[in-house]
C-alpha cells in the first residue's frame, strides 16, 4: 500500500500519515464516525502499530484528528465560526451574545483575478467561484463577506443557487466538494472610506476587515475570504494561559 511513496525515502510514519489524509479527503469522512483502529491501519498498510501510532499522533498535533478515551480517533473540525467572532461581539435584543446566521446572497463563476489567484496559489488565468455572504442577527446584517474559491476544486458549485447553500460553509465545502478546511491564517485591518451595500454604512463609518486564507489538510490554500464589520462592534479577545 505504501510502495508509491517509498521511492521518495519518506519515513514510513509520514507515508502512513499521508495515506490517512488521503482517506479522510477522498472518502469525505464524517467527524462523528471513528477512524479504523491502529491495528486495522497497521494491517492495511503492512506496518507496525507503533508506526501507525506515530502517524496518528502527528495528525492529532496538527489539529486534524482528535482522540477520545474509550471512543476512538475522530476527524476534528476546527471551530472557525468562533475564530471570526473573537473579533466581533454581537448581542441579541436580550443583550446576550449571539452567533450570526450565514446567508449567501450571490454566487457566480468569474475570471481569474491575479491578486486573488496568487493568494490561492493557482494560475492567474484560472477561473474562480465568487460568493457574497452576509451574517444576520435578528434580521439585521452584522457582517458582510466576499469569498473566492478555485473553480477547479468546487465544480459542484457552478450550478448552485444562493438558496442551495447551508448556514455553515466549511462543512458544506466538505460534503459537496470534498474540500476540508483544516487551518487558516487571518489578518485584520481597519478601513475607511469603504461603503458596503449589505452593511449600509456611510464613508464616515470605519470598518474592520478580516482577511482569511483557509487551507486544506495538505496545507494548500482553498479559500480566500474578506469579512467586513462595523468598527464599533470590534472587540478583540484572547486568553493567555
C-alpha positions as CSV (number, residue, x, y, z in Angstrom):
1,X,0.0,0.0,0.0
2,X,2.9,2.4,0.6
3,X,5.1,1.4,-2.4
4,X,4.2,4.5,-4.4
5,X,5.9,6.7,-1.7
6,X,8.8,4.5,-0.8
7,X,11.0,5.8,-3.7
8,X,10.9,9.3,-2.2
9,X,12.6,8.0,1.0
10,X,9.9,9.5,3.2
11,X,9.7,8.0,6.8
12,X,7.1,5.3,7.0
13,X,5.1,7.1,9.6
14,X,4.9,10.1,7.3
15,X,3.8,7.8,4.5
16,X,1.0,6.4,6.7
17,X,0.1,10.0,7.7
18,X,-0.3,11.0,4.1
19,X,-2.4,7.9,3.3
20,X,-4.7,8.7,6.2
21,X,-5.1,12.3,5.0
22,X,-6.0,11.0,1.6
23,X,-8.5,8.6,3.1
24,X,-10.1,11.5,5.0
25,X,-10.4,13.7,2.0
26,X,-11.4,11.2,-0.7
27,X,-14.0,9.4,1.5
28,X,-15.5,12.7,2.9
29,X,-15.1,11.2,6.3
30,X,-17.8,12.1,8.9
31,X,-16.4,13.7,12.0
32,X,-18.9,11.6,14.0
33,X,-17.5,8.3,12.7
34,X,-14.4,6.9,14.4
35,X,-11.4,6.0,12.2
36,X,-10.2,2.4,11.9
37,X,-8.2,1.3,14.9
38,X,-4.4,1.5,14.9
39,X,-4.2,-2.3,14.4
40,X,-6.6,-2.1,11.4
41,X,-4.4,0.7,9.9
42,X,-1.3,-1.4,10.6
43,X,-2.8,-4.4,8.8
44,X,-4.0,-2.2,5.9
45,X,-0.6,-0.5,5.3
46,X,1.5,-3.5,6.4
47,X,3.4,-1.6,9.0
48,X,3.8,-1.8,12.8
49,X,1.2,-0.5,15.2
50,X,4.0,1.8,16.5
51,X,4.4,3.4,13.1
52,X,0.6,4.0,12.9
53,X,0.6,5.4,16.4
54,X,3.3,7.9,15.5
55,X,1.4,8.9,12.3
56,X,-1.9,9.4,14.2
57,X,-0.1,11.4,17.0
58,X,1.3,13.7,14.4
59,X,-2.2,14.3,12.9
60,X,-3.5,15.0,16.4
61,X,-0.7,17.5,16.9
62,X,-1.6,19.1,13.6
63,X,-5.2,19.5,14.7
64,X,-6.6,17.1,12.1
65,X,-7.6,14.3,14.4
66,X,-8.8,14.1,18.0
67,X,-8.7,11.1,20.3
68,X,-11.3,10.3,22.9
69,X,-10.6,7.7,25.6
70,X,-12.7,4.6,25.1
71,X,-14.4,6.0,21.9
72,X,-11.6,6.1,19.4
73,X,-10.0,8.6,17.0
74,X,-12.1,11.1,15.1
75,X,-11.7,13.8,12.4
76,X,-11.5,17.2,14.1
77,X,-13.3,20.1,12.5
78,X,-11.8,23.4,13.8
79,X,-14.4,26.0,15.0
80,X,-13.8,28.8,12.6
81,X,-17.1,30.4,13.5
82,X,-15.8,31.1,17.0
83,X,-12.5,32.2,15.5
84,X,-14.0,35.1,13.5
85,X,-16.3,36.1,16.3
86,X,-13.3,36.8,18.6
87,X,-13.0,40.0,16.6
88,X,-16.7,41.0,17.0
89,X,-19.1,40.7,19.9
90,X,-22.8,40.7,18.8
91,X,-25.7,40.7,21.1
92,X,-29.4,40.0,20.6
93,X,-32.3,42.0,21.8
94,X,-31.9,40.4,25.3
95,X,-28.3,41.6,25.4
96,X,-27.0,38.0,25.2
97,X,-24.1,37.1,23.0
98,X,-25.4,35.8,19.7
99,X,-23.9,33.9,16.7
100,X,-25.0,35.3,13.4
101,X,-26.7,33.1,10.8
102,X,-25.0,32.9,7.4
103,X,-26.9,33.7,4.2
104,X,-25.4,33.5,0.7
105,X,-26.6,36.4,-1.4
106,X,-24.7,35.8,-4.6
107,X,-22.7,33.0,-6.3
108,X,-21.1,33.1,-9.7
109,X,-18.2,31.9,-11.8
110,X,-15.7,34.7,-12.6
111,X,-12.5,35.1,-14.5
112,X,-9.3,34.9,-12.5
113,X,-8.1,37.9,-10.6
114,X,-4.4,38.0,-10.4
115,X,-4.1,39.2,-6.8
116,X,-6.7,36.7,-5.6
117,X,-5.3,33.8,-7.6
118,X,-1.9,34.5,-6.2
119,X,-3.3,34.1,-2.7
120,X,-4.9,30.8,-3.7
121,X,-1.7,29.7,-5.3
122,X,-3.3,29.0,-8.7
123,X,-2.5,30.3,-12.2
124,X,-3.5,33.9,-12.7
125,X,-6.0,33.0,-15.5
126,X,-7.7,30.2,-13.6
127,X,-11.4,30.7,-13.1
128,X,-12.9,31.4,-9.6
129,X,-16.2,30.8,-7.8
130,X,-17.2,34.1,-6.2
131,X,-19.6,34.3,-3.3
132,X,-21.2,37.2,-1.4
133,X,-22.5,36.2,2.0
134,X,-23.9,38.1,5.0
135,X,-24.2,37.2,8.7
136,X,-27.6,38.1,10.2
137,X,-28.8,38.6,13.7
138,X,-32.5,39.3,14.3
139,X,-33.0,40.4,10.7
140,X,-30.0,42.8,10.6
141,X,-26.8,42.3,8.7
142,X,-23.9,42.1,11.2
143,X,-21.1,41.0,8.8
144,X,-20.6,41.2,5.0
145,X,-18.3,38.6,3.3
146,X,-16.7,38.2,-0.1
147,X,-15.3,34.8,-0.8
148,X,-13.2,33.5,-3.7
149,X,-12.7,29.8,-4.4
150,X,-10.7,27.9,-7.1
151,X,-13.3,26.7,-9.6
152,X,-11.2,23.6,-10.2
153,X,-11.8,22.5,-6.6
154,X,-15.5,23.5,-6.4
155,X,-17.1,22.3,-9.7
156,X,-20.2,21.3,-7.8
157,X,-20.9,25.0,-7.0
158,X,-21.1,26.1,-10.7
159,X,-24.8,25.3,-11.0
160,X,-25.9,26.1,-7.4
161,X,-28.2,29.0,-6.5
162,X,-27.7,31.1,-3.3
163,X,-30.5,29.3,-1.5
164,X,-28.8,25.9,-2.1
165,X,-26.0,26.8,0.4
166,X,-26.2,25.9,4.1
167,X,-25.7,28.1,7.1
168,X,-22.2,26.8,7.8
169,X,-20.0,26.9,4.7
170,X,-17.0,24.7,5.7
171,X,-19.0,21.6,6.3
172,X,-20.8,22.3,3.1
173,X,-17.5,22.6,1.2
174,X,-16.6,19.1,2.5
175,X,-19.8,17.3,1.9
176,X,-20.4,18.9,-1.5
177,X,-16.9,19.1,-2.9
178,X,-14.6,17.1,-0.6
179,X,-12.7,20.3,0.4
180,X,-11.9,20.1,4.1
181,X,-10.7,23.3,5.8
182,X,-8.1,22.3,8.3
183,X,-6.4,25.6,9.2
184,X,-6.5,29.3,8.3
185,X,-4.4,32.4,8.5
186,X,-6.2,35.7,9.4
187,X,-5.1,39.3,9.1
188,X,-7.0,42.2,10.4
189,X,-7.2,45.8,9.2
190,X,-9.2,48.9,10.0
191,X,-10.5,50.5,6.7
192,X,-12.0,53.9,6.0
193,X,-14.0,55.3,3.0
194,X,-15.4,51.8,2.2
195,X,-19.1,51.6,1.7
196,X,-20.6,48.1,1.8
197,X,-24.0,47.6,0.3
198,X,-25.0,45.0,2.8
199,X,-23.8,46.8,5.9
200,X,-25.5,50.0,4.7
201,X,-22.7,52.1,6.2
202,X,-21.5,55.6,5.1
203,X,-18.0,56.7,4.3
204,X,-17.6,58.3,7.7
205,X,-18.0,55.0,9.5
206,X,-14.9,52.9,9.8
207,X,-15.0,49.2,9.2
208,X,-12.9,46.2,10.3
209,X,-11.7,43.9,7.5
210,X,-10.6,40.4,8.3
211,X,-8.8,38.6,5.5
212,X,-8.6,34.8,5.8
213,X,-6.7,32.3,3.7
214,X,-8.1,28.8,4.5
215,X,-6.1,25.7,3.9
216,X,-6.7,22.1,3.2
217,X,-5.5,19.1,5.1
218,X,-2.4,19.1,2.8
219,X,-1.8,22.8,3.6
220,X,-2.9,24.1,0.2
221,X,-5.0,27.4,0.1
222,X,-8.6,26.5,-0.9
223,X,-10.4,29.7,0.1
224,X,-9.7,33.4,0.3
225,X,-12.3,35.5,2.3
226,X,-12.7,39.1,3.2
227,X,-15.1,39.8,6.1
228,X,-16.3,43.3,6.9
229,X,-17.9,44.5,10.1
230,X,-18.6,47.8,11.8
231,X,-15.6,49.1,13.8
232,X,-17.9,49.9,16.7
233,X,-18.6,46.2,17.1
234,X,-14.9,45.3,17.1
235,X,-13.7,43.6,20.3
236,X,-10.6,41.5,20.2
237,X,-10.3,38.8,22.8
238,X,-7.6,36.3,23.6
239,X,-6.9,34.0,26.5
240,X,-3.3,33.9,27.8
241,X,-2.5,30.8,29.9
